[in-house]
Amino acid sequence: LAVSHKIPQAEYTLQCDYAQLALVENLLQQTEGRIVQGEYGASVMLHLALPVTGVEAFGDKLRDLSRGNLQLTPISQ
């Protein structure tokens, strides 16, 4: 039987616009992160859960692809 190891998750908020949403969702798939909750108003406010091991890669790709516009904000536990 395969044992699935629970990878610790870190939670972040991320504000983006609708045009950037697909990019964010694509990155989440690559890093096995997920959207916990989304508020879709004038802009999109996402509550994300990311594997701790993938946070740095996710953040780097996010900055590169958004030319520094998108920033993860840690949610203090």
PDB file of N, CA, C and O in Angstrom:
ATOM      1  N   LEU A   1       0.830  -1.202   0.000  1.00  0.00           N
ATOM      2  CA  LEU A   1       0.000   0.000   0.000  1.00  0.00           C
ATOM      3  C   LEU A   1       0.868   1.256   0.000  1.00  0.00           C
ATOM      4  O   LEU A   1       1.803   1.382   0.791  1.00  0.00           O
ATOM      5  N   ALA A   2       0.552   2.152  -0.873  1.00  0.00           N
ATOM      6  CA  ALA A   2       1.301   3.404  -0.953  1.00  0.00           C
ATOM      7  C   ALA A   2       0.881   4.322   0.184  1.00  0.00           C
ATOM      8  O   ALA A   2      -0.305   4.533   0.434  1.00  0.00           O
ATOM      9  N   VAL A   3       1.863   4.852   0.852  1.00  0.00           N
ATOM     10  CA  VAL A   3       1.585   5.807   1.919  1.00  0.00           C
ATOM     11  C   VAL A   3       1.755   7.204   1.339  1.00  0.00           C
ATOM     12  O   VAL A   3       2.819   7.545   0.824  1.00  0.00           O
ATOM     13  N   SER A   4       0.712   7.999   1.424  1.00  0.00           N
ATOM     14  CA  SER A   4       0.849   9.371   0.923  1.00  0.00           C
ATOM     15  C   SER A   4       1.316  10.249   2.066  1.00  0.00           C
ATOM     16  O   SER A   4       0.659  10.367   3.100  1.00  0.00           O
ATOM     17  N   HIS A   5       2.455  10.853   1.855  1.00  0.00           N
ATOM     18  CA  HIS A   5       3.004  11.743   2.878  1.00  0.00           C
ATOM     19  C   HIS A   5       2.339  13.100   2.746  1.00  0.00           C
ATOM     20  O   HIS A   5       2.257  13.670   1.658  1.00  0.00           O
ATOM     21  N   LYS A   6       1.868  13.604   3.875  1.00  0.00           N
ATOM     22  CA  LYS A   6       1.268  14.936   3.855  1.00  0.00           C
ATOM     23  C   LYS A   6       2.394  15.958   3.823  1.00  0.00           C
ATOM     24  O   LYS A   6       3.219  16.024   4.735  1.00  0.00           O
ATOM     25  N   ILE A   7       2.415  16.744   2.773  1.00  0.00           N
ATOM     26  CA  ILE A   7       3.416  17.794   2.674  1.00  0.00           C
ATOM     27  C   ILE A   7       2.866  19.012   3.404  1.00  0.00           C
ATOM     28  O   ILE A   7       1.728  19.418   3.169  1.00  0.00           O
ATOM     29  N   PRO A   8       3.673  19.599   4.291  1.00  0.00           N
ATOM     30  CA  PRO A   8       3.189  20.779   5.004  1.00  0.00           C
ATOM     31  C   PRO A   8       2.803  21.876   4.018  1.00  0.00           C
ATOM     32  O   PRO A   8       3.493  22.107   3.026  1.00  0.00           O
ATOM     33  N   GLN A   9       1.702  22.539   4.305  1.00  0.00           N
ATOM     34  CA  GLN A   9       1.205  23.597   3.431  1.00  0.00           C
ATOM     35  C   GLN A   9       1.397  24.943   4.112  1.00  0.00           C
ATOM     36  O   GLN A   9       1.244  25.071   5.326  1.00  0.00           O
ATOM     37  N   ALA A  10       1.732  25.933   3.315  1.00  0.00           N
ATOM     38  CA  ALA A  10       1.810  27.302   3.807  1.00  0.00           C
ATOM     39  C   ALA A  10       0.682  28.075   3.137  1.00  0.00           C
ATOM     40  O   ALA A  10       0.371  27.838   1.970  1.00  0.00           O
ATOM     41  N   GLU A  11       0.074  28.991   3.868  1.00  0.00           N
ATOM     42  CA  GLU A  11      -1.059  29.723   3.316  1.00  0.00           C
ATOM     43  C   GLU A  11      -0.684  31.171   3.029  1.00  0.00           C
ATOM     44  O   GLU A  11       0.021  31.828   3.794  1.00  0.00           O
ATOM     45  N   TYR A  12      -1.186  31.632   1.896  1.00  0.00           N
ATOM     46  CA  TYR A  12      -0.868  32.975   1.410  1.00  0.00           C
ATOM     47  C   TYR A  12      -2.111  33.616   0.823  1.00  0.00           C
ATOM     48  O   TYR A  12      -3.060  32.936   0.432  1.00  0.00           O
ATOM     49  N   THR A  13      -2.085  34.929   0.770  1.00  0.00           N
ATOM     50  CA  THR A  13      -3.089  35.619  -0.022  1.00  0.00           C
ATOM     51  C   THR A  13      -2.372  36.201  -1.230  1.00  0.00           C
ATOM     52  O   THR A  13      -1.180  36.506  -1.192  1.00  0.00           O
ATOM     53  N   LEU A  14      -3.133  36.343  -2.292  1.00  0.00           N
ATOM     54  CA  LEU A  14      -2.590  36.886  -3.530  1.00  0.00           C
ATOM     55  C   LEU A  14      -3.682  37.679  -4.215  1.00  0.00           C
ATOM     56  O   LEU A  14      -4.781  37.173  -4.443  1.00  0.00           O
ATOM     57  N   GLN A  15      -3.380  38.918  -4.541  1.00  0.00           N
ATOM     58  CA  GLN A  15      -4.341  39.735  -5.275  1.00  0.00           C
ATOM     59  C   GLN A  15      -3.876  39.820  -6.716  1.00  0.00           C
ATOM     60  O   GLN A  15      -2.716  40.127  -6.991  1.00  0.00           O
ATOM     61  N   CYS A  16      -4.793  39.545  -7.630  1.00  0.00           N
ATOM     62  CA  CYS A  16      -4.461  39.643  -9.044  1.00  0.00           C
ATOM     63  C   CYS A  16      -5.674  40.159  -9.797  1.00  0.00           C
ATOM     64  O   CYS A  16      -6.752  40.307  -9.222  1.00  0.00           O
ATOM     65  N   ASP A  17      -5.500  40.431 -11.080  1.00  0.00           N
ATOM     66  CA  ASP A  17      -6.677  40.803 -11.848  1.00  0.00           C
ATOM     67  C   ASP A  17      -7.120  39.587 -12.662  1.00  0.00           C
ATOM     68  O   ASP A  17      -6.425  38.573 -12.727  1.00  0.00           O
ATOM     69  N   TYR A  18      -8.265  39.712 -13.265  1.00  0.00           N
ATOM     70  CA  TYR A  18      -8.850  38.561 -13.960  1.00  0.00           C
ATOM     71  C   TYR A  18      -7.949  38.049 -15.077  1.00  0.00           C
ATOM     72  O   TYR A  18      -7.919  36.849 -15.348  1.00  0.00           O
ATOM     73  N   ALA A  19      -7.214  38.953 -15.726  1.00  0.00           N
ATOM     74  CA  ALA A  19      -6.329  38.570 -16.822  1.00  0.00           C
ATOM     75  C   ALA A  19      -5.191  37.670 -16.340  1.00  0.00           C
ATOM     76  O   ALA A  19      -4.637  36.894 -17.119  1.00  0.00           O
ATOM     77  N   GLN A  20      -4.845  37.776 -15.054  1.00  0.00           N
ATOM     78  CA  GLN A  20      -3.710  37.011 -14.512  1.00  0.00           C
ATOM     79  C   GLN A  20      -4.149  35.703 -13.856  1.00  0.00           C
ATOM     80  O   GLN A  20      -3.313  34.895 -13.453  1.00  0.00           O
ATOM     81  N   LEU A  21      -5.456  35.501 -13.753  1.00  0.00           N
ATOM     82  CA  LEU A  21      -5.975  34.352 -13.019  1.00  0.00           C
ATOM     83  C   LEU A  21      -5.532  33.018 -13.630  1.00  0.00           C
ATOM     84  O   LEU A  21      -5.144  32.104 -12.902  1.00  0.00           O
ATOM     85  N   ALA A  22      -5.587  32.904 -14.945  1.00  0.00           N
ATOM     86  CA  ALA A  22      -5.182  31.657 -15.608  1.00  0.00           C
ATOM     87  C   ALA A  22      -3.709  31.352 -15.337  1.00  0.00           C
ATOM     88  O   ALA A  22      -3.332  30.200 -15.124  1.00  0.00           O
ATOM     89  N   LEU A  23      -2.891  32.389 -15.347  1.00  0.00           N
ATOM     90  CA  LEU A  23      -1.467  32.248 -15.066  1.00  0.00           C
ATOM     91  C   LEU A  23      -1.258  31.695 -13.650  1.00  0.00           C
ATOM     92  O   LEU A  23      -0.464  30.778 -13.437  1.00  0.00           O
ATOM     93  N   VAL A  24      -1.977  32.265 -12.707  1.00  0.00           N
ATOM     94  CA  VAL A  24      -1.869  31.828 -11.311  1.00  0.00           C
ATOM     95  C   VAL A  24      -2.333  30.374 -11.175  1.00  0.00           C
ATOM     96  O   VAL A  24      -1.676  29.571 -10.512  1.00  0.00           O
ATOM     97  N   GLU A  25      -3.465  30.037 -11.806  1.00  0.00           N
ATOM     98  CA  GLU A  25      -3.978  28.670 -11.724  1.00  0.00           C
ATOM     99  C   GLU A  25      -3.007  27.674 -12.349  1.00  0.00           C
ATOM    100  O   GLU A  25      -2.835  26.563 -11.849  1.00  0.00           O
ATOM    101  N   ASN A  26      -2.383  28.078 -13.434  1.00  0.00           N
ATOM    102  CA  ASN A  26      -1.396  27.237 -14.100  1.00  0.00           C
ATOM    103  C   ASN A  26      -0.200  26.961 -13.181  1.00  0.00           C
ATOM    104  O   ASN A  26       0.259  25.824 -13.076  1.00  0.00           O
ATOM    105  N   LEU A  27       0.294  28.002 -12.524  1.00  0.00           N
ATOM    106  CA  LEU A  27       1.412  27.848 -11.595  1.00  0.00           C
ATOM    107  C   LEU A  27       1.027  26.964 -10.411  1.00  0.00           C
ATOM    108  O   LEU A  27       1.838  26.172  -9.930  1.00  0.00           O
ATOM    109  N   LEU A  28      -0.209  27.102  -9.948  1.00  0.00           N
ATOM    110  CA  LEU A  28      -0.675  26.282  -8.826  1.00  0.00           C
ATOM    111  C   LEU A  28      -0.622  24.802  -9.204  1.00  0.00           C
ATOM    112  O   LEU A  28      -0.210  23.966  -8.399  1.00  0.00           O
ATOM    113  N   GLN A  29      -1.036  24.483 -10.418  1.00  0.00           N
ATOM    114  CA  GLN A  29      -1.002  23.091 -10.873  1.00  0.00           C
ATOM    115  C   GLN A  29       0.430  22.572 -10.891  1.00  0.00           C
ATOM    116  O   GLN A  29       0.693  21.445 -10.470  1.00  0.00           O
ATOM    117  N   GLN A  30       1.355  23.395 -11.378  1.00  0.00           N
ATOM    118  CA  GLN A  30       2.760  22.982 -11.465  1.00  0.00           C
ATOM    119  C   GLN A  30       3.360  22.717 -10.086  1.00  0.00           C
ATOM    120  O   GLN A  30       4.197  21.827  -9.935  1.00  0.00           O
ATOM    121  N   THR A  31       2.937  23.481  -9.084  1.00  0.00           N
ATOM    122  CA  THR A  31       3.543  23.358  -7.760  1.00  0.00           C
ATOM    123  C   THR A  31       2.658  22.590  -6.779  1.00  0.00           C
ATOM    124  O   THR A  31       2.970  22.491  -5.592  1.00  0.00           O
ATOM    125  N   GLU A  32       1.551  22.047  -7.289  1.00  0.00           N
ATOM    126  CA  GLU A  32       0.605  21.291  -6.465  1.00  0.00           C
ATOM    127  C   GLU A  32       0.008  22.126  -5.336  1.00  0.00           C
ATOM    128  O   GLU A  32      -0.250  21.633  -4.238  1.00  0.00           O
ATOM    129  N   GLY A  33      -0.199  23.384  -5.637  1.00  0.00           N
ATOM    130  CA  GLY A  33      -0.889  24.265  -4.699  1.00  0.00           C
ATOM    131  C   GLY A  33      -2.371  24.273  -5.025  1.00  0.00           C
ATOM    132  O   GLY A  33      -2.804  23.656  -5.998  1.00  0.00           O
ATOM    133  N   ARG A  34      -3.145  24.970  -4.212  1.00  0.00           N
ATOM    134  CA  ARG A  34      -4.575  25.035  -4.488  1.00  0.00           C
ATOM    135  C   ARG A  34      -5.158  26.348  -3.973  1.00  0.00           C
ATOM    136  O   ARG A  34      -4.593  27.007  -3.100  1.00  0.00           O
ATOM    137  N   ILE A  35      -6.297  26.700  -4.541  1.00  0.00           N
ATOM    138  CA  ILE A  35      -7.025  27.874  -4.076  1.00  0.00           C
ATOM    139  C   ILE A  35      -7.973  27.415  -2.973  1.00  0.00           C
ATOM    140  O   ILE A  35      -8.861  26.597  -3.215  1.00  0.00           O
ATOM    141  N   VAL A  36      -7.790  27.934  -1.777  1.00  0.00           N
ATOM    142  CA  VAL A  36      -8.647  27.591  -0.649  1.00  0.00           C
ATOM    143  C   VAL A  36      -9.952  28.371  -0.762  1.00  0.00           C
ATOM    144  O   VAL A  36     -11.037  27.845  -0.514  1.00  0.00           O
ATOM    145  N   GLN A  37      -9.815  29.634  -1.142  1.00  0.00           N
ATOM    146  CA  GLN A  37     -10.973  30.516  -1.208  1.00  0.00           C
ATOM    147  C   GLN A  37     -10.654  31.645  -2.172  1.00  0.00           C
ATOM    148  O   GLN A  37      -9.510  32.093  -2.253  1.00  0.00           O
ATOM    149  N   GLY A  38     -11.648  32.103  -2.896  1.00  0.00           N
ATOM    150  CA  GLY A  38     -11.434  33.213  -3.810  1.00  0.00           C
ATOM    151  C   GLY A  38     -12.542  34.232  -3.666  1.00  0.00           C
ATOM    152  O   GLY A  38     -13.716  33.874  -3.571  1.00  0.00           O
ATOM    153  N   GLU A  39     -12.176  35.491  -3.650  1.00  0.00           N
ATOM    154  CA  GLU A  39     -13.161  36.576  -3.658  1.00  0.00           C
ATOM    155  C   GLU A  39     -13.007  37.293  -4.981  1.00  0.00           C
ATOM    156  O   GLU A  39     -11.955  37.854  -5.290  1.00  0.00           O
ATOM    157  N   TYR A  40     -14.085  37.263  -5.759  1.00  0.00           N
ATOM    158  CA  TYR A  40     -14.020  37.809  -7.108  1.00  0.00           C
ATOM    159  C   TYR A  40     -14.791  39.118  -7.168  1.00  0.00           C
ATOM    160  O   TYR A  40     -15.985  39.136  -7.467  1.00  0.00           O
ATOM    161  N   GLY A  41     -14.096  40.208  -6.881  1.00  0.00           N
ATOM    162  CA  GLY A  41     -14.711  41.530  -6.917  1.00  0.00           C
ATOM    163  C   GLY A  41     -14.135  42.312  -8.081  1.00  0.00           C
ATOM    164  O   GLY A  41     -14.040  41.791  -9.192  1.00  0.00           O
ATOM    165  N   ALA A  42     -13.751  43.551  -7.841  1.00  0.00           N
ATOM    166  CA  ALA A  42     -13.116  44.375  -8.876  1.00  0.00           C
ATOM    167  C   ALA A  42     -11.808  43.727  -9.312  1.00  0.00           C
ATOM    168  O   ALA A  42     -11.441  43.751 -10.487  1.00  0.00           O
ATOM    169  N   SER A  43     -11.120  43.150  -8.339  1.00  0.00           N
ATOM    170  CA  SER A  43      -9.959  42.325  -8.638  1.00  0.00           C
ATOM    171  C   SER A  43     -10.190  40.990  -7.936  1.00  0.00           C
ATOM    172  O   SER A  43     -11.196  40.807  -7.250  1.00  0.00           O
ATOM    173  N   VAL A  44      -9.269  40.078  -8.109  1.00  0.00           N
ATOM    174  CA  VAL A  44      -9.413  38.752  -7.517  1.00  0.00           C
ATOM    175  C   VAL A  44      -8.512  38.658  -6.293  1.00  0.00           C
ATOM    176  O   VAL A  44      -7.315  38.929  -6.380  1.00  0.00           O
ATOM    177  N   MET A  45      -9.082  38.275  -5.154  1.00  0.00           N
ATOM    178  CA  MET A  45      -8.290  38.056  -3.948  1.00  0.00           C
ATOM    179  C   MET A  45      -8.347  36.563  -3.644  1.00  0.00           C
ATOM    180  O   MET A  45      -9.407  36.017  -3.335  1.00  0.00           O
ATOM    181  N   LEU A  46      -7.206  35.925  -3.734  1.00  0.00           N
ATOM    182  CA  LEU A  46      -7.141  34.478  -3.540  1.00  0.00           C
ATOM    183  C   LEU A  46      -6.481  34.126  -2.219  1.00  0.00           C
ATOM    184  O   LEU A  46      -5.525  34.769  -1.787  1.00  0.00           O
ATOM    185  N   HIS A  47      -7.014  33.093  -1.593  1.00  0.00           N
ATOM    186  CA  HIS A  47      -6.401  32.501  -0.412  1.00  0.00           C
ATOM    187  C   HIS A  47      -5.821  31.182  -0.906  1.00  0.00           C
ATOM    188  O   HIS A  47      -6.565  30.275  -1.277  1.00  0.00           O
ATOM    189  N   LEU A  48      -4.498  31.074  -0.912  1.00  0.00           N
ATOM    190  CA  LEU A  48      -3.813  29.910  -1.488  1.00  0.00           C
ATOM    191  C   LEU A  48      -3.174  29.043  -0.435  1.00  0.00           C
ATOM    192  O   LEU A  48      -2.720  29.532   0.600  1.00  0.00           O
ATOM    193  N   ALA A  49      -3.140  27.749  -0.703  1.00  0.00           N
ATOM    194  CA  ALA A  49      -2.351  26.818   0.102  1.00  0.00           C
ATOM    195  C   ALA A  49      -1.296  26.230  -0.830  1.00  0.00           C
ATOM    196  O   ALA A  49      -1.622  25.642  -1.861  1.00  0.00           O
ATOM    197  N   LEU A  50      -0.042  26.392  -0.458  1.00  0.00           N
ATOM    198  CA  LEU A  50       1.070  25.909  -1.276  1.00  0.00           C
ATOM    199  C   LEU A  50       1.917  24.950  -0.465  1.00  0.00           C
ATOM    200  O   LEU A  50       2.119  25.159   0.731  1.00  0.00           O
ATOM    201  N   PRO A  51       2.423  23.878  -1.114  1.00  0.00           N
ATOM    202  CA  PRO A  51       3.355  23.016  -0.401  1.00  0.00           C
ATOM    203  C   PRO A  51       4.581  23.847  -0.016  1.00  0.00           C
ATOM    204  O   PRO A  51       5.116  24.596  -0.833  1.00  0.00           O
ATOM    205  N   VAL A  52       5.011  23.708   1.219  1.00  0.00           N
ATOM    206  CA  VAL A  52       6.140  24.498   1.716  1.00  0.00           C
ATOM    207  C   VAL A  52       7.346  24.366   0.785  1.00  0.00           C
ATOM    208  O   VAL A  52       8.089  25.325   0.575  1.00  0.00           O
ATOM    209  N   THR A  53       7.528  23.170   0.234  1.00  0.00           N
ATOM    210  CA  THR A  53       8.672  22.914  -0.636  1.00  0.00           C
ATOM    211  C   THR A  53       8.569  23.637  -1.978  1.00  0.00           C
ATOM    212  O   THR A  53       9.576  23.788  -2.671  1.00  0.00           O
ATOM    213  N   GLY A  54       7.366  24.087  -2.359  1.00  0.00           N
ATOM    214  CA  GLY A  54       7.191  24.712  -3.654  1.00  0.00           C
ATOM    215  C   GLY A  54       6.981  26.212  -3.619  1.00  0.00           C
ATOM    216  O   GLY A  54       6.825  26.849  -4.660  1.00  0.00           O
ATOM    217  N   VAL A  55       6.976  26.780  -2.411  1.00  0.00           N
ATOM    218  CA  VAL A  55       6.654  28.203  -2.264  1.00  0.00           C
ATOM    219  C   VAL A  55       7.660  29.090  -2.987  1.00  0.00           C
ATOM    220  O   VAL A  55       7.280  30.037  -3.675  1.00  0.00           O
ATOM    221  N   GLU A  56       8.939  28.782  -2.829  1.00  0.00           N
ATOM    222  CA  GLU A  56       9.979  29.626  -3.415  1.00  0.00           C
ATOM    223  C   GLU A  56       9.879  29.615  -4.945  1.00  0.00           C
ATOM    224  O   GLU A  56       9.941  30.664  -5.585  1.00  0.00           O
ATOM    225  N   ALA A  57       9.722  28.419  -5.522  1.00  0.00           N
ATOM    226  CA  ALA A  57       9.599  28.291  -6.980  1.00  0.00           C
ATOM    227  C   ALA A  57       8.358  29.020  -7.478  1.00  0.00           C
ATOM    228  O   ALA A  57       8.393  29.710  -8.497  1.00  0.00           O
ATOM    229  N   PHE A  58       7.257  28.854  -6.741  1.00  0.00           N
ATOM    230  CA  PHE A  58       6.004  29.511  -7.113  1.00  0.00           C
ATOM    231  C   PHE A  58       6.181  31.020  -7.103  1.00  0.00           C
ATOM    232  O   PHE A  58       5.788  31.706  -8.047  1.00  0.00           O
ATOM    233  N   GLY A  59       6.772  31.533  -6.035  1.00  0.00           N
ATOM    234  CA  GLY A  59       6.991  32.975  -5.890  1.00  0.00           C
ATOM    235  C   GLY A  59       7.894  33.532  -6.982  1.00  0.00           C
ATOM    236  O   GLY A  59       7.641  34.611  -7.518  1.00  0.00           O
ATOM    237  N   ASP A  60       8.960  32.780  -7.312  1.00  0.00           N
ATOM    238  CA  ASP A  60       9.889  33.221  -8.357  1.00  0.00           C
ATOM    239  C   ASP A  60       9.199  33.285  -9.715  1.00  0.00           C
ATOM    240  O   ASP A  60       9.326  34.274 -10.437  1.00  0.00           O
ATOM    241  N   LYS A  61       8.463  32.217 -10.062  1.00  0.00           N
ATOM    242  CA  LYS A  61       7.770  32.176 -11.352  1.00  0.00           C
ATOM    243  C   LYS A  61       6.703  33.263 -11.426  1.00  0.00           C
ATOM    244  O   LYS A  61       6.505  33.898 -12.462  1.00  0.00           O
ATOM    245  N   LEU A  62       6.028  33.458 -10.307  1.00  0.00           N
ATOM    246  CA  LEU A  62       4.975  34.474 -10.239  1.00  0.00           C
ATOM    247  C   LEU A  62       5.553  35.856 -10.536  1.00  0.00           C
ATOM    248  O   LEU A  62       4.995  36.619 -11.324  1.00  0.00           O
ATOM    249  N   ARG A  63       6.679  36.164  -9.892  1.00  0.00           N
ATOM    250  CA  ARG A  63       7.332  37.462 -10.108  1.00  0.00           C
ATOM    251  C   ARG A  63       7.797  37.600 -11.554  1.00  0.00           C
ATOM    252  O   ARG A  63       7.599  38.643 -12.176  1.00  0.00           O
ATOM    253  N   ASP A  64       8.415  36.544 -12.089  1.00  0.00           N
ATOM    254  CA  ASP A  64       8.915  36.590 -13.466  1.00  0.00           C
ATOM    255  C   ASP A  64       7.773  36.819 -14.447  1.00  0.00           C
ATOM    256  O   ASP A  64       7.840  37.719 -15.284  1.00  0.00           O
ATOM    257  N   LEU A  65       6.726  36.006 -14.345  1.00  0.00           N
ATOM    258  CA  LEU A  65       5.640  36.049 -15.315  1.00  0.00           C
ATOM    259  C   LEU A  65       4.797  37.312 -15.208  1.00  0.00           C
ATOM    260  O   LEU A  65       4.202  37.753 -16.191  1.00  0.00           O
ATOM    261  N   SER A  66       4.747  37.891 -14.018  1.00  0.00           N
ATOM    262  CA  SER A  66       3.939  39.112 -13.833  1.00  0.00           C
ATOM    263  C   SER A  66       4.819  40.360 -13.849  1.00  0.00           C
ATOM    264  O   SER A  66       4.354  41.465 -13.571  1.00  0.00           O
ATOM    265  N   ARG A  67       6.092  40.166 -14.179  1.00  0.00           N
ATOM    266  CA  ARG A  67       7.065  41.277 -14.171  1.00  0.00           C
ATOM    267  C   ARG A  67       7.066  42.005 -12.831  1.00  0.00           C
ATOM    268  O   ARG A  67       7.161  43.232 -12.783  1.00  0.00           O
ATOM    269  N   GLY A  68       6.962  41.256 -11.767  1.00  0.00           N
ATOM    270  CA  GLY A  68       7.046  41.823 -10.426  1.00  0.00           C
ATOM    271  C   GLY A  68       5.748  42.390  -9.884  1.00  0.00           C
ATOM    272  O   GLY A  68       5.720  42.924  -8.775  1.00  0.00           O
ATOM    273  N   ASN A  69       4.660  42.281 -10.661  1.00  0.00           N
ATOM    274  CA  ASN A  69       3.386  42.847 -10.194  1.00  0.00           C
ATOM    275  C   ASN A  69       2.716  42.029  -9.114  1.00  0.00           C
ATOM    276  O   ASN A  69       2.065  42.582  -8.228  1.00  0.00           O
ATOM    277  N   LEU A  70       2.869  40.704  -9.176  1.00  0.00           N
ATOM    278  CA  LEU A  70       2.156  39.837  -8.241  1.00  0.00           C
ATOM    279  C   LEU A  70       3.071  39.404  -7.113  1.00  0.00           C
ATOM    280  O   LEU A  70       4.198  38.965  -7.346  1.00  0.00           O
ATOM    281  N   GLN A  71       2.582  39.529  -5.896  1.00  0.00           N
ATOM    282  CA  GLN A  71       3.356  39.166  -4.707  1.00  0.00           C
ATOM    283  C   GLN A  71       2.506  38.288  -3.783  1.00  0.00           C
ATOM    284  O   GLN A  71       1.334  38.575  -3.539  1.00  0.00           O
ATOM    285  N   LEU A  72       3.106  37.240  -3.288  1.00  0.00           N
ATOM    286  CA  LEU A  72       2.432  36.416  -2.276  1.00  0.00           C
ATOM    287  C   LEU A  72       2.538  37.138  -0.940  1.00  0.00           C
ATOM    288  O   LEU A  72       3.583  37.699  -0.610  1.00  0.00           O
ATOM    289  N   THR A  73       1.466  37.122  -0.182  1.00  0.00           N
ATOM    290  CA  THR A  73       1.474  37.675   1.171  1.00  0.00           C
ATOM    291  C   THR A  73       1.214  36.532   2.142  1.00  0.00           C
ATOM    292  O   THR A  73       0.134  35.943   2.124  1.00  0.00           O
ATOM    293  N   PRO A  74       2.185  36.209   2.988  1.00  0.00           N
ATOM    294  CA  PRO A  74       1.983  35.110   3.940  1.00  0.00           C
ATOM    295  C   PRO A  74       0.844  35.419   4.898  1.00  0.00           C
ATOM    296  O   PRO A  74       0.673  36.558   5.333  1.00  0.00           O
ATOM    297  N   ILE A  75       0.069  34.396   5.220  1.00  0.00           N
ATOM    298  CA  ILE A  75      -0.964  34.526   6.236  1.00  0.00           C
ATOM    299  C   ILE A  75      -0.341  33.993   7.525  1.00  0.00           C
ATOM    300  O   ILE A  75       0.015  32.818   7.607  1.00  0.00           O
ATOM    301  N   SER A  76      -0.214  34.847   8.513  1.00  0.00           N
ATOM    302  CA  SER A  76       0.401  34.393   9.751  1.00  0.00           C
ATOM    303  C   SER A  76      -0.562  33.463  10.477  1.00  0.00           C
ATOM    304  O   SER A  76      -1.732  33.789  10.674  1.00  0.00           O
ATOM    305  N   GLN A  77      -0.059  32.321  10.865  1.00  0.00           N
ATOM    306  CA  GLN A  77      -0.908  31.305  11.495  1.00  0.00           C
ATOM    307  C   GLN A  77      -1.184  31.667  12.947  1.00  0.00           C
ATOM    308  O   GLN A  77      -1.882  30.931  13.644  1.00  0.00           O
TER     309      GLN A  77
END
